[in-house]
Amino acid sequence: MFRISLDALLILDAIDRRGSFSAAGSELHRVPSTISYTVSKLEQDLGVQVYERQGPKVALTRAGAELLKEGRYLLKAAEDLEHRVRRVASGWETELTVCIDSLFSVAALESDISAFCSVADKTRLRVARESLAGTWEALLERRVDLLIAAPGQGPAGGGYIAEQMGTISFVFVVAPTHPLAKVKRVLGKAELLPHRAISVADSARKMASRTVGLLFGQDTLTVPDMRSKYDLQLAGIGFGFLPEPCASAAIASGALIVKEVEEPKPDEIFSLAWRTGDDGAALSWWMARMRDSDAMARLIRHVPGAL
């Protein structure tokens, strides 16, 4: 049987803050006898003494102090629950998870997160990062609610709605110290196979992983994100395609060299996507925010190496 009521905890909190039963009664608009009865009933139900009484003054026992400390967590949780229930009734989700591809930094969403928290402070927000097909898988498996700049075409089978946000061009680059930098002709399979490719790991757990520009039997170094790939290609450890905004500054300074390849990577499409039928107020807020013409530009400004 549950013997501690939220009302009793509320009274203990008021007594502690106000210093006496009568002051607590004034705050809670209850007569002192009601306050005293509730405390006595609580002590009887628990079988422990909560207060030491010294005339008109009362002091918490060690057991009472522990009860009040933990009880305040329950009071805060109950208050939060009340706010969340009211939010749900008004159409706001209790929690929303947005996801961006690992190409982009969460810092690109700083202004959006700040604006969202100012209007929906009782909707808990989570920001996740996945890579390549892993973004789409996270949406379909309901680990996230909204994809922001998800790369490539979504998987077959439906269950989601996607809107194109923009495209990014890719360039094949190597460091000046890399052996391929000295090759004058267009690079084909014969030139690429003897060297190490650097690839971003696809975070998909069940869907087929995406691989771009890798050859069968290719020595491949797989890294967790584009930042790592960019840094390692700058160091001359391997080759690969980089987003043009990511590589442009290094190309201009001579830290990376663009090479022509027989099979260039086409421009990548990035999309806003959400599950069919989802229409909560928090989701709608983010969708409207990401449809702004500047949203993709802000994301691109936060790719590794971007000016």
C-alpha positions in Angstrom: 0.0 0.0 0.0 1.3 3.5 -0.9 1.4 5.4 2.4 2.9 8.7 1.3 0.6 11.2 -0.5 1.6 14.1 -2.5 -0.5 16.3 -0.2 1.5 15.2 2.8 4.8 16.0 1.0 3.4 19.4 0.0 2.7 20.1 3.7 6.1 18.9 4.8 7.7 21.2 2.2 5.6 24.2 3.4 6.5 23.6 7.1 10.2 23.4 6.3 10.2 26.6 4.2 7.9 28.6 6.5 9.3 27.3 9.9 6.1 26.2 11.6 2.8 24.4 11.3 0.8 27.6 11.6 2.9 29.4 8.9 2.5 26.4 6.6 -1.3 26.5 7.2 -1.4 30.2 6.2 0.5 29.5 3.0 -1.7 26.5 2.1 -4.9 28.1 3.3 -5.5 25.4 5.9 -6.2 25.5 9.6 -3.3 24.4 11.8 -5.2 21.4 13.1 -5.4 20.0 9.5 -1.6 20.4 9.1 -0.9 18.7 12.5 -3.3 15.9 11.7 -1.8 15.2 8.3 1.8 15.0 9.8 0.6 12.8 12.6 -1.2 10.5 10.2 1.9 10.3 8.0 4.1 9.4 11.0 1.5 6.7 12.1 1.3 5.2 8.6 5.1 5.1 8.2 5.8 4.0 11.7 8.6 6.7 12.1 8.8 10.1 13.7 9.1 12.8 11.1 9.3 15.8 13.5 10.7 16.5 16.9 8.3 18.8 18.7 9.7 21.4 21.2 6.8 23.5 22.2 5.7 25.7 19.3 8.9 24.8 17.4 9.4 21.7 15.3 12.5 20.2 13.8 12.9 17.4 11.2 14.3 14.1 12.4 16.9 12.4 10.2 14.2 10.2 8.8 12.0 13.3 8.2 14.9 15.2 6.5 15.4 12.2 4.1 11.7 11.9 3.4 11.5 15.7 2.6 14.6 15.6 0.4 13.4 12.7 -1.7 9.8 13.9 -1.5 10.7 17.2 -3.2 11.8 15.2 -6.3 8.4 13.6 -6.4 6.7 17.0 -6.1 8.8 18.3 -8.9 8.0 15.3 -11.0 4.3 15.6 -10.3 4.4 19.3 -11.3 6.2 18.4 -14.6 3.7 15.7 -15.3 0.9 18.1 -14.8 2.4 20.6 -17.3 3.1 17.9 -19.8 -0.4 16.5 -19.7 -1.7 20.0 -20.3 0.7 20.4 -23.2 -0.5 17.1 -24.7 -4.1 18.3 -24.4 -3.1 21.5 -26.3 -1.4 19.4 -29.1 2.2 19.7 -27.9 4.2 16.5 -27.7 5.9 15.6 -24.4 9.1 14.8 -26.3 10.4 15.4 -29.8 13.6 14.1 -31.3 15.1 15.8 -34.4 18.0 14.2 -36.3 20.7 15.6 -38.6 23.2 13.8 -40.7 26.8 13.5 -39.2 28.0 15.8 -42.0 26.5 18.8 -40.1 27.2 20.2 -36.6 24.4 20.5 -34.0 25.7 24.1 -33.6 24.0 24.9 -36.9 20.6 24.5 -35.0 21.6 26.7 -32.1 19.2 29.6 -33.0 16.4 27.1 -33.8 16.8 25.3 -30.5 16.8 28.6 -28.6 13.6 29.7 -30.3 11.9 26.4 -29.8 12.6 26.3 -26.1 11.2 29.8 -25.7 7.8 28.7 -27.0 7.6 25.0 -26.0 9.6 24.7 -22.7 7.5 21.8 -21.5 8.3 19.7 -24.6 11.5 17.8 -24.0 13.8 18.2 -27.1 16.4 15.6 -28.2 18.9 16.1 -31.0 20.4 13.0 -32.6 23.0 12.5 -35.3 23.1 9.6 -37.7 24.9 8.9 -40.9 23.7 8.2 -44.5 21.0 5.5 -44.5 21.1 5.4 -40.7 19.1 8.7 -40.7 16.2 7.2 -42.6 16.3 4.0 -40.6 16.1 6.0 -37.3 13.0 7.7 -38.6 11.2 4.5 -39.7 12.1 2.7 -36.5 10.7 5.6 -34.5 13.9 6.5 -32.8 13.6 10.0 -34.1 10.6 12.1 -35.2 12.1 14.5 -37.8 15.0 14.3 -40.2 16.8 17.5 -41.0 18.9 17.3 -44.1 18.8 13.6 -44.5 21.1 12.5 -47.4 20.0 10.7 -50.5 16.8 9.2 -51.5 14.6 7.7 -48.8 14.0 3.9 -48.7 11.3 2.2 -50.7 8.1 1.2 -48.9 6.8 4.6 -47.8 5.6 5.5 -44.4 7.2 8.9 -44.5 7.0 12.3 -46.3 10.1 14.0 -47.6 10.7 17.5 -48.9 13.9 18.5 -50.6 15.9 21.1 -48.7 18.8 21.5 -51.0 21.8 19.9 -52.7 25.6 19.8 -52.1 28.3 19.1 -54.7 31.2 16.8 -53.9 34.8 16.9 -55.1 37.5 14.2 -55.2 40.5 15.5 -53.4 43.9 14.3 -52.1 46.6 16.0 -50.1 49.7 17.3 -52.0 51.8 14.6 -50.4 49.5 11.8 -51.5 50.9 9.7 -54.5 47.7 10.3 -56.5 48.5 14.1 -56.5 51.3 13.5 -59.0 49.1 11.5 -61.4 48.4 13.7 -64.4 45.6 11.7 -66.1 42.0 11.2 -65.1 41.9 8.7 -62.2 40.2 5.4 -62.9 39.9 2.1 -61.1 43.4 1.0 -61.9 44.9 4.2 -60.3 42.6 4.2 -57.3 42.7 0.5 -56.2 46.3 0.4 -54.9 45.6 3.3 -52.4 43.5 3.7 -49.3 40.0 5.2 -49.4 38.5 7.1 -46.4 34.8 6.5 -45.9 32.2 7.7 -43.4 30.6 4.8 -41.6 26.9 4.4 -42.3 25.0 4.2 -38.9 22.2 1.9 -40.3 21.8 -1.2 -38.2 19.3 -3.1 -40.4 19.0 -1.3 -43.7 21.7 -1.8 -46.4 24.6 0.6 -45.8 25.6 3.1 -48.4 29.0 3.0 -50.0 30.2 5.7 -52.4 33.2 5.4 -54.7 34.6 2.3 -53.1 36.0 -0.6 -55.2 35.9 -4.3 -54.4 39.0 -5.2 -52.4 39.7 -1.5 -51.7 41.8 -0.7 -48.6 39.3 1.4 -46.7 39.6 3.4 -43.5 36.2 3.9 -42.0 35.6 6.9 -39.7 32.6 8.0 -37.7 31.9 11.4 -39.3 32.9 13.9 -42.0 35.1 15.9 -39.6 37.3 12.8 -39.2 37.3 12.1 -42.9 38.3 15.7 -43.7 41.1 15.8 -41.2 42.6 12.5 -42.4 42.5 13.5 -46.0 44.2 16.7 -45.1 46.9 14.6 -43.5 47.4 12.6 -46.7 46.3 9.3 -45.1 43.8 8.5 -47.8 41.6 9.8 -50.6 37.9 10.3 -51.2 35.1 12.7 -52.0 34.4 15.7 -49.8 31.5 18.1 -49.9 32.6 21.1 -51.9 31.8 23.6 -49.0 33.9 21.4 -46.7 36.9 21.3 -49.1 36.8 24.8 -50.7 39.0 26.6 -48.2 41.6 23.8 -48.2 41.6 23.7 -52.0 42.1 27.5 -52.2 45.1 27.3 -49.9 46.6 24.3 -51.6 46.1 22.0 -48.6 44.0 19.7 -50.9 44.1 19.1 -54.6 41.1 18.4 -56.8 41.5 15.4 -59.0 39.3 14.4 -62.0 38.0 10.8 -61.8 36.2 8.6 -64.3 33.2 8.1 -61.9 32.5 11.5 -60.2 30.0 11.6 -57.4 26.7 13.3 -58.3 25.3 16.1 -56.3 23.7 14.9 -53.0 20.1 15.7 -52.3 19.3 16.5 -48.6 15.7 16.3 -47.4 13.4 17.2 -44.5 11.4 14.1 -43.6 8.8 12.9 -41.1 6.5 9.9 -40.6 3.2 9.9 -42.4 0.4 10.8 -40.0 2.5 12.6 -37.4 1.2 16.2 -36.8 2.1 17.3 -33.3 2.6 21.0 -32.6 6.3 20.6 -31.8 6.9 18.7 -35.0 4.9 21.3 -37.0 7.0 24.1 -35.4 10.3 22.5 -36.6 8.9 21.7 -40.0 8.0 25.3 -40.5 11.4 26.5 -39.2 13.3 24.2 -41.5 11.3 25.2 -44.6 12.9 28.7 -44.2 15.0 29.4 -47.2 18.1 30.0 -45.0 17.9 26.7 -43.1 20.1 24.6 -45.6 22.6 27.5 -45.9 23.0 27.6 -42.1 23.7 23.9 -42.0 26.2 24.1 -44.8 28.1 26.9 -42.9 28.7 24.4 -40.2 30.3 21.5 -42.2 33.9 20.8 -41.4 36.3 23.3 -43.1 33.5 25.6 -44.3 34.4 29.3 -44.3 
